[in-house]
Amino acid sequence: MKKIFAFALCGALIFSGCSSLKKSQSGALIGGGSGALVGAALGYLITGDAKGAAIGATAGTAVGATSGALIGNKMDKKAAELAKLNEGKVETVDINGVKAIRVTFGEDAMQFATNSTALSDQAKTYLEHFAAALKDMEDTDITVWGHTDNVGTEAVNKRVSQNRANSVDKYLQSCGIAKNRITAEGKSFDLPIASNDTEAGRKQNRRVEVFVTANEAMIKAAEEGTLK
């Protein structure tokens, strides 16, 4: 299934005629068009990297090198703080030249039973800690990606993955994260991190990822040199 999907994406990249992500002297663009999204999906299958994906409300915003460095420093510090919670896999990722944080909730609490969207008590605790750690970073957006294994139809998995993302979205709101900061997306079984040929692999793929990206306020502060 993974090989078939990757082949289809390659075809889409060849025949879509979509332009590649653009670079300018002022910096790198966050996000891109549909061609960038297809390329990002293929890259994710191969490397697990979010580079090239249009993530966050500021997707498409140009960020200069100096501003990008200031944002990266702040993201590094927050990622280190989140990592100390020992809840989920925390890493910084490059999204078209701008550093962001990705937290993968999966190994224990955030994994779902087949077709389930319910959050466990442990998952809720993890999200409460995550929300508390972000209270001093209101200048960020949060993107939630829900994922499934490949059992069942694409339509069913799309709905289930969206509902998983929605479950996290709603719980983060209940923890004090403003609704307008959060985007929830269902990715179905398109971005596996393990083989769907085994139950162990399918369990890993039933997961949620949360991205923390700079919003307009952070970008503006970085450009003005006032970002702390």
C-alpha atoms as one frame of an Amber mdcrd trajectory, in Angstrom:
protein
   0.000   0.000   0.000   2.802   2.389   0.938   4.637   1.763  -2.334   1.469
   2.261  -4.370   0.740   5.551  -2.626   4.299   6.788  -3.079   4.134   5.905
  -6.787   0.875   7.781  -7.156   2.386  10.826  -5.484   5.381  10.696  -7.797
   2.986  10.744 -10.746   1.136  13.684  -9.289   4.388  15.587  -8.893   5.421
  14.898 -12.472   2.124  15.766 -14.137   0.581  18.393 -11.870   2.717  21.250
 -13.184   2.709  22.833  -9.727   5.554  25.227  -9.030   8.225  24.427  -6.473
   8.604  26.315  -3.200  10.196  29.686  -3.762  13.118  31.256  -1.976  13.811
  34.968  -1.810  16.412  37.270  -0.339  14.007  38.105   2.467  13.847  34.492
   3.570  11.974  31.235   3.049   8.267  30.828   2.488   6.314  28.845   5.055
   3.993  26.438   3.270   3.107  26.397  -0.395   0.566  25.244  -2.953  -0.967
  21.860  -3.583   2.171  20.639  -5.317   4.156  21.400  -2.162   1.670  19.458
  -0.088   1.932  16.418  -2.351   5.713  16.617  -2.229   5.589  16.965   1.547
   3.440  13.866   1.848   5.891  11.845  -0.241   8.837  13.149   1.747   7.055
  12.293   4.974   6.574   8.710   3.841  10.277   8.418   3.194  11.765  10.419
   6.066   9.008  11.335   8.548   9.961  14.990   8.003   7.345  17.766   7.866
   9.526  19.938   5.640   7.530  21.475   2.811   4.133  21.073   4.437   1.809
  24.052   4.794   1.447  24.009   8.562   0.066  26.891  10.619  -1.975  29.988
   9.892   1.128  31.862   8.687   1.808  29.398   5.856   3.094  31.421   2.917
   4.605  34.190   5.062   8.170  35.210   4.207  10.606  35.120   7.126  14.083
  36.609   6.922  17.227  34.795   8.031  17.730  36.878  11.183  14.074  36.610
  12.156  14.173  32.881  11.466  17.156  32.491  13.789  15.338  34.283  16.614
  12.260  32.133  16.125  14.430  29.012  16.005  16.085  29.893  19.296  12.725
  30.282  20.993  11.449  27.011  19.518  14.599  25.188  20.673  14.069  26.382
  24.246  10.418  25.373  24.306  11.168  21.981  22.737  13.723  21.316  25.480
  11.118  22.235  28.089   8.504  19.947  26.525  11.013  17.104  26.290  11.516
  17.228  30.071   7.890  16.175  30.497   8.795  12.776  28.999   5.399  12.671
  27.321   5.493  11.993  23.615   8.349  12.396  21.144   9.460  16.037  20.983
  11.593  17.381  18.151  12.171  20.565  16.197  11.434  20.358  12.482  12.291
  22.600   9.567   9.206  23.856   7.739  10.621  25.628   4.707  13.461  27.274
   6.565  11.567  28.136   9.747  11.910  26.034  12.883   8.798  24.574  14.498
   8.093  21.975  17.181   6.516  18.602  16.542   5.202  16.461  19.392   4.132
  12.937  18.487   1.754  11.440  21.013   1.689   7.752  20.303   3.850   5.328
  22.182   1.470   4.959  25.110  -1.422   7.277  25.787  -2.358   8.751  22.450
  -2.607   5.561  20.459  -6.141   4.596  19.538  -7.950   1.332  19.158  -9.142
   0.647  15.609 -11.878   3.170  14.681 -11.688   4.767  18.153 -11.407   8.519
  18.738 -11.661   8.425  22.549  -8.889   9.988  24.631  -7.611   7.933  27.542
  -7.122   9.477  30.982  -3.377   9.366  30.416  -3.779  11.126  27.071  -5.758
  13.875  28.759  -3.024  14.283  31.361  -0.408  14.567  28.610  -2.463  17.239
  26.832  -2.995  19.153  30.074   0.762  19.292  30.621   1.333  20.271  26.983
  -1.216  23.102  27.196   0.276  24.366  30.463   3.757  24.455  28.920   2.461
  26.611  26.063   0.771  29.238  28.231   3.789  31.510  27.839   3.790  31.052
  24.034   0.544  32.630  22.936   2.406  33.877  19.873   2.208  30.425  18.316
  -0.324  28.412  16.317  -1.044  24.752  16.940  -1.767  22.250  14.177  -3.113
  18.826  15.144  -2.778  15.918  12.721  -4.789  12.756  13.331  -3.620   9.487
  11.760  -4.957   5.966  11.243  -3.705   2.581  10.152  -4.808   1.283   6.742
  -7.582  -1.031   7.942 -10.867  -0.113   6.253 -11.762   2.265   3.439 -10.140
   5.605   2.733 -13.408   7.415   3.473 -13.767   5.775   6.884 -10.137   6.416
   7.804 -10.381  10.035   6.725 -13.361  10.517   9.043 -11.732   8.667  11.936
  -8.454  10.579  11.611 -10.315  13.887  11.517 -12.296  12.947  14.620  -9.078
  12.005  16.419  -7.613  15.393  15.614 -10.876  17.033  16.714 -10.757  15.191
  20.040  -7.332  16.640  20.771  -8.386  20.068  19.507 -11.400  20.195  21.824
  -9.442  18.971  24.827  -6.692  21.540  24.300  -9.410  24.202  24.208 -10.746
  22.903  27.511  -7.211  23.334  28.863  -7.190  27.018  27.961  -5.743  27.070
  24.441  -7.685  29.592  22.336  -9.792  28.050  19.591  -8.434  30.416  16.943
  -4.911  29.105  17.542  -5.743  25.501  16.674  -6.183  23.764  13.317  -7.196
  20.097  13.297  -6.604  17.917  10.238  -7.272  14.250   9.544  -4.505  12.633
   7.485  -6.128   9.193   7.152  -3.498   6.480   6.508  -1.462   8.632   4.105
   1.503   9.317   6.437   2.504   6.074   8.168   5.538   5.937  10.431   5.590
   2.137  10.550   4.528  -0.796   8.415   0.806  -1.487   8.287   1.569  -5.149
   7.635   1.763  -5.946  11.357  -0.434  -5.104  14.338   2.538  -3.490  16.069
   3.062  -1.208  13.082  -0.621  -0.383  12.772  -0.699   0.534  16.463   2.109
   3.050  15.934   0.268   4.598  13.007  -2.893   5.224  15.067  -1.516   8.404
  16.563  -1.721  12.198  16.831   0.968  14.747  16.016   0.907  18.343  17.233
   2.920  21.098  15.548   3.746  24.410  17.235   4.506  27.165  14.719   5.160
  30.900  14.866   2.101  33.083  14.378   1.990  36.617  12.991   2.790  38.178
  16.378   5.952  36.108  16.799   7.087  36.803  13.264   6.507  40.539  13.732
   8.423  40.568  17.028  11.285  38.652  15.409  11.412  41.133  12.533  11.454
  44.043  14.981  14.142  42.383  17.100  11.930  42.323  20.218  11.323  38.564
  20.377  12.511  37.120  23.689
